[in-house]
């Protein structure tokens, strides 16, 4: 249920099974792995640093926004 803008709608439920049981943001983990692979394929340490750091900063911000929304909506259930 990914959208560009972080939003929780009435039909959202908190997933706590499968991959979500061990990894809090599996789609972001996958994106980080993909971005790191692309950066390494560039063959330049400078491009690796730029790509990885910029992606990490953007995802860190996005995750913080999502965490706040999830805690607001699901409270202790999300914390657990």
N, C-alpha and C positions, 0 to 999 in steps of 0.2 A: 504494500500500500504506500509505496514511495511517491512523494510529490515534491515539486521544487520548493514550495513553501511548507515549512513544518506546520502540520495541522492535524488535529485529532477530531474525527467525526464520530457520530453515534454508533456506527457499525464497527469501530475499532475494538479489538480485544487484545489483551496482553498475551503474547505467545511465550510459553515457558517450557515447551517440549522440544525434542529434536536438537538441532544445532543451537537454538536459543537457550537451551539449558546450560550450555558451557561457554558460549560466546555471546556477549551482550549485543554486539552489532556485526553480525556475520557478513552483511553486504559490504560494509566499510572495510572489514578485514580482507575480503576478496579484492576490493578496489585497491587497497594498499599493496597487496601482492602483485597485482597486475601492473600498477604504476612502477613498483620497484623493478619488475622484470623488464619493462620498457626502458626504464632509465639505465639499467645495466647493459641492455642491448645497444645503447647509444655509443658505448665505448669511450666515453669521456667522463672523467671524474667531475668536472664542472657541471655538465648537464645532469649527472646523477644527483649532485647536491641540490641544484636548482629545482629539478622535478620533484624529488622526494620531499624537500623542505616545504615547498609551496603547497603540495598536496597535503602533507601532514598538517600544516597550519589551517588550511581550509576545512579539512575533516575534523580537526580538533574543535573548531568553532561550531561546525554543524552538529557534532555530537553533543556539545554542551547545550545547544539550543534544544535538541531533541530530548536530552535527559531532563531538562527543566520542564518541558511539556509533559513528558511521561510521568514524572513525579507529581506534577500538579493533577493530572488525570487519574493515575492509578495508585498514588501514594505508597503505602507500605508494601503492597503487592509487588510493585516495581522494585522497590529497595531490596526485597528478598531475592 
